[in-house]
Amino acid sequence: MSYTISLTPSDVTVGERAQLVYRFETESPLPLQKISLKENDGLLKEANEAGFYSVYSMQFETNGADCTMIVDFIPWKAGELVFAPFDFSVFVKGSDGADEQSLVIQIPPVLIRSVTQETGINTLQPPSPPLVIPGTTYTVYLGIFGCVLLVLLAAFVLLRFRQIKTLCHNIWIKTKRRYNARKFVRLLKAFQSAKSGFEDDVLSAEKISKEVRVYLERRFELAFESAVTGEILNVAEGAFEQCCMEMLAEVQKVLVRCDELRFSGEGQKKVFAENERSGLASQLKAAVLHFEKYHEAEDKADVNAEVIADIAEGEN
């Protein structure tokens, strides 16, 4: 009787699930067409009692004298593995309903490779060190928690980047305005006391006229620096409320007085009258105080308390 036997995979090692296909020919057709057995069938349980293998399923088919037997199994023994004979007699009946006929099939031995043949290792491996050093478990957990927290914080910052950018811009604008107002108030103090470059009346009038325009342009971002005195109110038209226009008119009066001093003829006295510096400085301080208070409230921002305190202190 000719036969062929094949294994999938071709080199089966101990503990590896495999499939065996056994094909053979008989002298005459077997009185059996097809058998399909699962792990819990009695025939497979009896076959597994030897303990050298575990059969999980089996199929047996015939096509005339050609027979095919397919076995899914896991070998537990290296070397030559011999399966116990499979007795299919219980499945064979005579054509006239007579008693069962004897049908026992023996699968030829197959060769199973050992694990050492497969891996080339024939000694036990030393134990691996623990992944976490004993006594540091809580430290590791704390580190993981910290990393997660940093990731969440970074995600929050990225999501809020636009709001943070706007906030930083607003803080920068407020800081510039604060510096601008405080610088101008310090100049008014020097102007009033005729110190630090404000000793000469004509030069003082020219300098204070310029600094008033610088303050207004930086505070409101309108073209005050290039405007002549008569155009000051026109620059702010449509941008200022009525109360602010009234204060700007007071500023314009100071600029007019400075222009009179700067451009007066040779026959006129080019000096400030007694206590005139103090009056002009007070007019400008009152205007700056109003601008800072009114426009901070209009922008729905916090009033710059330090700037207003400096201005108010200068009035005293």
FIGUVEX-636470 format. One line per 3 residues: number of its first residue (from 1); their letters; for each residue x, y, z of C-alpha. Coordinates in Angstrom, 2 decimals. Example, Ala and Ser with C-alpha at 12.3 -4.5 7.8 and 13.67 -1.06 7.14 Angstrom:
! residues 2
1) AS) 12.30 -4.50 7.80 | 13.67 -1.06 7.14
***
This chain:
! residues 316
1) MSY) 0.00 0.00 0.00 | 1.49 3.31 -1.12 | 1.12 6.42 1.03
4) TIS) 2.37 9.97 1.56 | 2.56 11.93 4.80 | 3.24 15.63 5.25
7) LTP) 3.45 18.07 8.15 | 2.61 21.76 8.29 | 4.97 23.33 9.23
10) SDV) 7.48 20.96 7.76 | 9.74 21.05 10.87 | 7.51 20.66 13.92
13) TVG) 8.95 21.25 17.38 | 7.66 20.10 20.74 | 4.71 22.22 21.89
16) ERA) 4.02 23.64 18.42 | 0.58 23.16 16.89 | 0.75 21.35 13.55
19) QLV) -1.31 19.64 10.91 | -0.61 16.15 9.60 | -1.96 15.00 6.21
22) YRF) -1.84 11.25 5.60 | -2.82 9.98 2.13 | -2.89 6.32 1.24
25) ETE) -4.47 3.84 -1.16 | -6.40 0.67 -0.35 | -6.87 -2.46 -2.43
28) SPL) -10.61 -1.91 -2.49 | -12.87 1.00 -1.60 | -13.62 1.35 2.11
31) PLQ) -17.21 1.22 3.30 | -16.86 4.75 4.65 | -17.24 8.18 3.02
34) KIS) -16.38 10.93 5.52 | -15.68 11.39 9.23 | -15.13 14.67 11.09
37) LKE) -14.17 14.53 14.77 | -13.66 17.31 17.31 | -11.62 17.46 20.49
40) NDG) -14.36 16.19 22.78 | -15.22 13.10 20.74 | -14.59 9.83 22.52
43) LLK) -12.22 8.50 19.85 | -9.88 11.49 20.24 | -10.02 11.34 24.03
46) EAN) -8.84 7.72 23.89 | -6.03 8.68 21.47 | -4.81 11.44 23.79
49) EAG) -4.56 9.19 26.83 | -0.99 8.25 25.90 | 0.11 11.80 26.81
52) FYS) 2.64 12.11 23.98 | 0.43 14.42 21.90 | -2.90 16.23 21.95
55) VYS) -5.20 15.77 18.97 | -7.74 18.59 18.55 | -9.53 17.57 15.39
58) MQF) -9.52 14.86 12.75 | -11.04 14.44 9.30 | -11.17 11.27 7.26
61) ETN) -12.38 11.10 3.65 | -12.38 8.46 0.95 | -12.67 8.69 -2.80
64) GAD) -12.83 5.14 -3.99 | -9.52 3.54 -3.01 | -7.90 6.93 -2.24
67) CTM) -8.06 7.91 1.42 | -7.06 11.14 3.17 | -6.66 11.65 6.90
70) IVD) -6.06 15.15 8.34 | -5.03 15.50 12.01 | -4.55 18.76 13.97
73) FIP) -2.32 18.11 16.98 | 0.40 19.36 19.34 | 3.31 16.99 20.05
76) WKA) 4.69 16.75 23.59 | 7.55 14.42 22.80 | 10.67 14.91 20.68
79) GEL) 11.99 12.30 18.28 | 9.89 9.68 16.56 | 6.23 10.14 17.42
82) VFA) 3.98 7.15 16.97 | 0.22 7.68 17.01 | -2.01 5.05 18.54
85) PFD) -4.15 3.21 15.96 | -7.47 4.89 15.19 | -10.36 2.44 15.21
88) FSV) -13.15 3.60 12.90 | -15.07 0.33 13.12 | -17.95 1.94 14.96
91) FVK) -18.57 4.16 11.90 | -18.70 1.28 9.41 | -21.99 -0.57 8.80
94) GSD) -22.80 -3.25 6.34 | -24.81 -2.23 3.35 | -27.71 -4.35 4.57
97) GAD) -27.58 -3.00 8.13 | -25.38 -5.82 9.38 | -23.00 -5.49 12.30
100) EQS) -20.07 -3.06 12.14 | -16.95 -4.03 10.24 | -13.39 -3.74 11.47
103) LVI) -11.54 -0.60 10.22 | -8.34 0.36 12.07 | -5.91 2.91 10.60
106) QIP) -2.35 3.35 11.80 | -0.57 6.59 10.92 | 3.12 6.07 10.17
109) PVL) 5.59 7.61 12.67 | 6.63 11.26 12.23 | 9.75 13.04 13.42
112) IRS) 9.37 15.86 15.97 | 12.24 18.27 16.61 | 13.18 19.24 20.14
115) VTQ) 13.30 22.86 21.33 | 17.11 22.67 21.68 | 17.40 21.59 18.03
118) ETG) 15.27 24.56 17.00 | 16.97 27.26 19.09 | 20.45 25.84 19.59
121) INT) 20.18 26.53 23.33 | 20.82 23.57 25.59 | 21.24 25.36 28.93
124) LQP) 18.81 27.23 31.10 | 18.87 30.98 30.70 | 19.74 33.05 33.79
127) PSP) 16.76 34.82 35.34 | 16.07 38.29 33.97 | 16.40 41.21 36.39
130) PLV) 13.15 42.87 37.45 | 11.89 45.67 35.22 | 11.30 47.87 38.29
133) IPG) 13.88 48.08 41.07 | 12.32 46.91 44.32 | 11.21 49.77 46.53
136) TTY) 10.83 52.25 43.64 | 7.31 51.35 42.54 | 5.74 54.51 43.91
139) TVY) 8.52 56.62 42.37 | 7.78 55.10 38.97 | 4.06 55.72 39.40
142) LGI) 4.76 59.31 40.43 | 6.97 59.82 37.38 | 4.27 58.44 35.08
145) FGC) 1.69 60.69 36.71 | 4.00 63.70 36.26 | 4.51 62.91 32.56
148) VLL) 0.77 62.57 32.00 | 0.22 65.86 33.81 | 2.81 67.61 31.62
151) VLL) 1.19 66.24 28.46 | -2.23 67.47 29.59 | -0.78 70.86 30.47
154) AAF) 0.91 71.14 27.08 | -2.35 70.22 25.34 | -4.21 72.84 27.38
157) VLL) -1.63 75.51 26.48 | -1.87 74.64 22.79 | -5.66 74.79 22.89
160) RFR) -5.52 78.13 24.65 | -2.65 79.52 22.57 | -4.84 82.05 20.81
163) QIK) -6.26 83.36 24.10 | -2.78 83.49 25.65 | -1.44 85.38 22.65
166) TLC) -4.25 87.92 22.94 | -3.66 88.26 26.68 | 0.07 88.85 26.19
169) HNI) -0.66 91.44 23.52 | -3.05 93.29 25.83 | -0.51 93.24 28.65
172) WIK) 2.16 94.60 26.30 | -0.14 97.42 25.12 | -1.07 98.32 28.69
175) TKR) 2.60 98.32 29.72 | 3.51 100.68 26.87 | 0.65 103.02 27.76
178) RYN) 1.65 102.98 31.40 | 5.25 103.85 30.54 | 4.11 106.55 28.12
181) ARK) 1.88 108.26 30.72 | 4.40 108.05 33.55 | 7.18 109.43 31.34
184) FVR) 5.01 112.40 30.34 | 4.03 113.10 33.97 | 7.71 113.18 34.94
187) LLK) 8.36 115.68 32.16 | 5.51 117.85 33.45 | 7.11 117.87 36.90
190) AFQ) 10.43 118.95 35.41 | 8.65 121.59 33.28 | 6.79 122.97 36.28
193) SAK) 9.96 123.23 38.38 | 12.08 124.51 35.47 | 14.64 121.73 35.86
196) SGF) 16.34 119.04 33.75 | 16.40 120.89 30.42 | 13.35 123.09 31.05
199) EDD) 15.22 126.12 32.40 | 14.84 128.29 29.27 | 11.23 129.35 28.64
202) VLS) 11.35 129.25 24.83 | 13.06 125.88 24.71 | 10.66 124.64 27.38
205) AEK) 7.67 125.69 25.28 | 9.10 123.93 22.23 | 9.92 120.75 24.16
208) ISK) 6.61 120.48 26.04 | 4.70 121.10 22.79 | 6.52 118.19 21.17
211) EVR) 6.11 115.86 24.16 | 2.36 116.52 24.35 | 1.99 115.34 20.75
214) VYL) 4.21 112.30 21.38 | 2.11 111.28 24.38 | -1.20 111.67 22.48
217) ERR) -0.02 109.73 19.42 | 1.40 106.82 21.44 | -1.68 106.67 23.66
220) FEL) -4.34 106.79 20.93 | -2.34 105.77 17.80 | -3.56 108.85 15.91
223) AFE) -1.37 111.23 13.88 | -0.91 113.93 16.53 | 2.86 114.38 16.05
226) SAV) 2.56 115.68 12.49 | -0.48 117.87 13.21 | -0.14 121.61 13.75
229) TGE) -1.83 123.10 16.78 | -4.94 124.14 14.86 | -5.49 120.56 13.58
232) ILN) -5.31 118.79 16.96 | -9.08 118.57 17.37 | -9.54 117.47 13.74
235) VAE) -7.21 114.49 14.29 | -9.39 113.18 17.12 | -12.72 113.90 15.41
238) GAF) -14.83 110.75 15.36 | -12.44 108.87 17.65 | -13.06 110.79 20.90
241) EQC) -16.24 111.16 22.94 | -17.50 114.64 23.76 | -15.92 114.72 27.22
244) CME) -12.53 113.74 25.81 | -12.85 116.36 23.05 | -13.36 118.98 25.76
247) MLA) -10.20 117.87 27.54 | -8.32 117.83 24.23 | -9.45 121.41 23.69
250) EVQ) -7.76 122.30 27.00 | -4.59 120.64 25.74 | -4.87 122.65 22.54
253) KVL) -4.99 125.89 24.61 | -1.67 124.92 26.22 | -0.18 124.28 22.78
256) VRC) -1.44 127.65 21.56 | 0.27 129.35 24.51 | 3.51 127.46 23.76
259) DEL) 3.29 128.53 20.10 | 2.84 132.17 21.16 | 6.01 131.96 23.21
262) RFS) 7.97 130.15 20.49 | 6.93 132.32 17.56 | 6.47 135.71 19.25
265) GEG) 8.20 138.67 17.71 | 11.40 140.18 18.95 | 9.49 143.01 20.63
268) QKK) 7.47 140.66 22.85 | 8.64 139.15 26.10 | 9.52 135.46 25.55
271) VFA) 9.02 134.16 29.07 | 6.23 132.52 31.05 | 4.35 134.73 33.45
274) ENE) 4.63 134.12 37.17 | 3.07 130.77 38.15 | 2.10 130.19 34.47
277) RSG) 4.16 127.00 34.24 | 2.22 125.57 37.18 | -1.12 126.39 35.56
280) LAS) -0.18 124.91 32.20 | 1.18 121.74 33.85 | -2.04 121.37 35.86
283) QLK) -4.14 121.63 32.68 | -2.08 118.92 30.99 | -2.11 116.63 34.05
286) AAV) -5.88 116.93 34.35 | -6.25 115.99 30.67 | -3.91 113.00 30.97
289) LHF) -5.72 111.80 34.08 | -9.05 111.98 32.25 | -7.73 110.19 29.17
292) EKY) -6.24 107.34 31.21 | -9.36 106.87 33.36 | -11.97 107.23 30.63
295) HEA) -10.35 105.13 27.93 | -9.32 102.32 30.30 | -12.96 102.03 31.40
298) EDK) -14.16 102.29 27.81 | -11.91 99.38 26.82 | -13.33 97.35 29.74
301) ADV) -9.84 96.98 31.16 | -8.60 97.55 34.68 | -7.65 101.13 35.47
304) NAE) -3.90 101.51 35.78 | -3.87 102.55 39.43 | -0.16 103.32 39.55
307) VIA) -0.32 105.71 36.57 | -3.34 107.56 37.93 | -1.71 107.75 41.38
310) DIA) 1.41 109.29 39.82 | -0.67 111.84 37.92 | -2.77 112.70 40.94
313) EGE) 0.37 113.05 43.07 | 1.80 115.47 40.52 | -1.24 117.71 40.92
316) N) -0.47 118.20 44.61
***
